[in-house]
Every structure is written in structure tokens, then in C-alpha cells.
């Protein structure tokens, strides 16, 4: 996550996709190469800090939030009791590898005053689905098709705001090479925190916010994704004005599960086997049950596994759609001492209150990294409804 901060930014999504030896794949000639390197980070969102946010120590026990009422179905004719889900709260760091649907245009650039992509109407944020009549699965496919159809023009189909459009791109011949004048991304990888696992279905939820492109800050269109085991390294500690982040390496190239969904509420999928967490299942806490006051988070900053830390919840949402459902402040001296508060990479750390899983950490405040935002666990759980029930059956 791009914490090479723009100084005006005051809120960062707390997912660090950092220091895992990553690289993007980009086409060579018409699509100009871009490398994110070994500290490539998923930037999910950078927002100005709310001016009324103050340290929570001088407020009554409990603070910050958003309420989405529980989805127990009730009709005029009858009311039906719905069994409360039982979920294992995780809090363990996990690796994420994503391949985009098509390729995402992350930038346009002129070469010698020419930009073929811009001239034909392509914009940053467009998702290129087909070129020359063929489906595009990676940047190499796009490179090959643009070169193949360079002389007569290459028909490009892209999606923008849910609608598909088709244009003809005429690449510029510069220095003996064809140039399309656009940078694209077809994959990304990094570190997040798993929020919960449901034993009865094999499904999991994590992060609490979408994985977005680091350059244009829009959610990556998911074609396929895998989870992987991560070995954490020493974290970069948070300080005022500079949130830190988790760092780590993928343990192996084999995956531990499948990611089916990358959406506003996080990433969701199924695992091949239960997570290593020794935590027992606890009830899902509905958004109407969360209270201002003391709570705990489970999170991992070392390879010793997830540990409990004390936090305080405040400003619970009244149900309006927005970036946060509640505010959260780390009050545990141990986490403040070791990490400085919330780290990027802790996105998805489960929030436990009154014995129920009520939410997950999503963002960290730049000016005070002991504070951040959270999402309702109920909102995340609702995303499981259309997932395959086990990774093994889905594979």
C-alpha cells in the first residue's frame, strides 16, 4: 500500500502488499513496462482525515462506527428464526496473488508527442478485455495482438463503468517499435489479514476492503486468485505521520485456497484446509449489536501467530454508506510498543466484542496510527452467500 505518503493524506487502508518479492507482468513493446519491485504495495485508498476525529482517550468508553441492521428475514405473514453463524476468528497474515480479468490500464504516456491509446479513446481505469478478436488474459497477449494488427489497426474492446466499448487502435511506429502509449497491469500480490473462517462451508473472508491498483486507486477486476502461506519478517513500525507495514515472503508457490471475490467488503474465497488458528468458533455479531466501548482484535505481527490486543470502538455508523462502519483505537500498550499501533497489512484483523465477531480493522489514520476504521463483520459475512462451499469441490 502506497505509504510513500502524499503528505496531505490522512487515512490509509491497512492492507500492506509489501516486500514479498513481487513483480507485475507488462507487455514489452506497445505496452510500456512498469515494475513495482520488491516493495510494491497495494494502495487501496488514501483519504483526508475527518476534521472532527480526536484521540479517544478523552471520550466515554467506546467510540466510532457505521450500522447495517442484521439481515434476519421477516415477512408480513411470518417471522423465521435464522441460525446465527459460527465463525473462527483468525487474525493471521496470509498471502494474496491475483490475476486480473483482462488487463487494467494504469497510465497513458506520450512518446515523441504521440499516444495511440489516448487518440482512440482509451482512458486510465479501463479494463481491456479483447484485442484483435481474441480474449486478453495477460499483458503479453495484448502486446502480441497489437503487433499482429499494427498496420491495419487493432480492434480493442474495453470495459468502463460496467459498459463495453470497442475502438480501433493504430500504434505509433517509433524507433522501429510499435508503441500503444499505455501502461497496463495484469497481476498483483501482497499481504493481508484473514478475518474469519466458516468450518461448515470452507469459506473465508479477509481485508475488509477491496484490493485496488496502486496507481489509479480502483478495485482490481478479478479473474482468478490464490491465497498462500506467508513468513513474516520484522515489521516497519508505525509513527505519527508515517504508518508502518508488515513485510514477508511467500513460503512456497503452492496455494492454500482460492479467491473468488474482490469487492468493497474485502476478499472472499475458500480454503483447501482449515487455517492454523487454534481459536474456537464464536457467534457472528450483527451490526445492531456492536457497542461503543472496549473490544479486542486478533492480529499477527510476528510468526508466533495471532495474539489478542485491547482496542476501543466508537462512532458507530447509523447505516449510511461510506468508507467506515466504526472508528477504532488501539489501547493495548503491548501493540503500541511493538508496532506503534495499526500497521498496513493488518487489514482484516477481526474485532471481538462481548464474545462475538463484530468487525474487522480496515484503515489506519496517518496522523495517529493508534487509530483507524473498521467494517461490520455482518457485512463481510453476507458476501459468502454466492461462493462455492469448499475449495476442493470448486477446483
C-alpha positions, 0 to 999 in steps of 0.5 A: 500500500502506497505509504510513500505518503502524499503528505496531505493524506490522512487515512490509509487502508491497512492492507500492506502488499509489501516486500514479498518479492513481487513483480507485475507482468507488462507487455514489452513493446506497445505496452510500456513496462512498469515494475513495482519491485520488491516493495510494491504495495497495494494502495487501496485508498488514501483519504483526508482525515475527518476534521472532527476525529480526536484521540479517544482517550478523552471520550466515554468508553467506546467510540466510532462506527457505521450500522447495517441492521442484521439481515434476519428475514421477516415477512408480513405473514411470518417471522423465521428464526435464522441460525446465527453463524459460527465463525473462527476468528483468525487474525493471521497474515496470509498471502494474496496473488491475483490475476486480473480479468483482462488487463487494467490500464494504469497510465497513458504516456506520450512518446515523441508527442504521440499516444495511440491509446489516448487518440482512440479513446482509451482512458486510465481505469479501463479494463481491456478485455479483447484485442484483435478478436481474441480474449486478453488474459495477460499483458503479453497477449495484448502486446502480441495482438497489437503487433499482429494488427499494427498496420491495419489497426487493432480492434480493442474492446474495453470495459468502463463503468460496467459498459463495453466499448470497442475502438480501433487502435493504430500504434505509433511506429517509433524507433522501429517499435510499435508503441500503444502509449499505455501502461497496463497491469495484469497481476498483483500480490501482497499481504493481508489479514484473514478475518474469519473462517466458516468450518461448515462451508470452507469459506473465508473472508479477509481485508475488509476492503477491496484490493485496488491498483496502486496507481489509479486507486480502483478495485482490481477486476478479478479473474482468478486468485490464490491465497498462500502461506506467508513468513513474516519478517520484522515489521516497519513500525508505525509513527505519527505521520508515517504508518508502518507495514508488515513485510514477508515472503511467500513460503512456497508457490503452492496455494492454500485456497482460492479467491473468488471475490474482490469487492468493497467488503474485502476478499472472499474465497475458500480454503483447501484446509482449515487455517492454523488458528487454534481459536474456537468458533464464536457467534457472528455479531450483527451490526445492531449489536456492536457497542461503543466501548472496549473490544479486542482484535486478533492480529499477527505481527510476528510468526508466533501467530495471532495474539489478542490486543485491547482496542476501543470502538466508537462512532458507530455508523447509523447505516449510511454508506461510506468508507467506515462502519466504526472508528477504532483505537488501539489501547493495548500498550503491548501493540503500541510498543511493538508496532506503534499501533495499526500497521498496513497489512493488518487489514482484516484483523477481526474485532471481538466484542462481548464474545462475538465477531463484530468487525474487522480493522480496515484503515489506519489514520496517518496522523495517529496510527493508534487509530483507524476504521473498521467494517461490520463483520455482518457485512463481510459475512453476507458476501459468502452467500454466492461462493462455492462451499469448499475449495476442493469441490470448486477446483 
